[in-house]
């Protein structure tokens, strides 16, 4: 194995925790997310020659995952589960008045709300808000203009808050 | 700026506005409590999202991924190298994290090219190998993945000991430097080219830089890898904020 190949693997390995996080935030399931990571790792290793040295490996991997996810969704479109309404049991703790706004929201609710966003909005939110990509990086990963990143991001955040605050229970459906 | 769109506020929150816009937005927010409430609301989404998906970051890497990534590395000498390395280092386990491992580098030769007066490496009063001023400036300011200048950064992370560490590469060497009381201590340094030549500790064959560095990263332990936002924030604070 060449030195470059070995370095590539070391860097891929260091990225795995973040790739798993990205997979989870896209698919809403740690297992489905890991399947996506697995697919992307296999693709990356078979296409290593296409990776341009000096560009960001994380962006390249996110892009592979994003594309694999879109492909999966297309092929599974007819079998897609109906997204369930957000569960009620996680709302309304801490009603003694002392709690701040956010303490009534638990992390599971946030993950559920994320899954109620349109996939396009979810991708942008995952890349920028969770993975920490810049607008330019996210635009390259998704192959869309920066202006679209800005508008989707703004919409996605507003939508997420609406869902969490219960202003609007209607979720995205395909 | 009379009317700020949500888009503009979120762009400001993300650090994606020009200096000029930034001053205007900050002045507007300072002048308007109503705007402050909107800012707080808009920043809430991110404050909630990050912890909601943080679970995998500190989880061990599942075997299925190790199998994919490491498959062709097995039998490549890595395991025996690790065994040899731990044999070398085990007599002083507590001192291990502080020990520098220098491999295949001619000390006194230049780590950084382009500066005839500064080789990149200096020694501090305790005899530790630290980055010279020029090199330290690069370590503190080069963005991961940027492909310009004499030094490139491959990875920024916080080690188990809570130090900021950066995996760097120059034309002559590759290594790891970790920040300790304002000095970038060179934890590991490995030559990447030429004949291995050494006046330091251990001699290894050339071409082993990656193995040396990956073993060193495992030895230090990654607490978390910095993403581009975290890296930018650390840089903006002069790497002063606590890495814990």
Interface residues (C-beta under 8 A of the other chain):
Chain A: X1 X3 X5 X6 X7 X9 X10 X11 X12 X13 X14 X15 X16 X17 X18 X20 X21 X24 X25 X30 X33 X34 X37 X38 X41 X42 X45 X53 X54 X55 X56 X57 X58 X101 X102 X105 X107 X108 X110 X111 X114 X125 X126 X128 X129 X130 X131 X132 X133 X134 X135 X137 X150 X151 X153 X154 X156 X157 X158 X160 X161 X164
Chain B: X5 X6 X7 X10 X11 X14 X16 X41 X42 X44 X45 X46 X47 X48 X49 X50 X51 X52 X53 X54 X55 X56 X57 X58 X59 X61 X62 X64 X65 X66 X68 X69 X70 X72 X73 X76 X144 X145 X147 X152 X154 X155 X157 X207 X209 X210 X211 X213 X214 X217 X222 X225 X227 X228 X229 X230
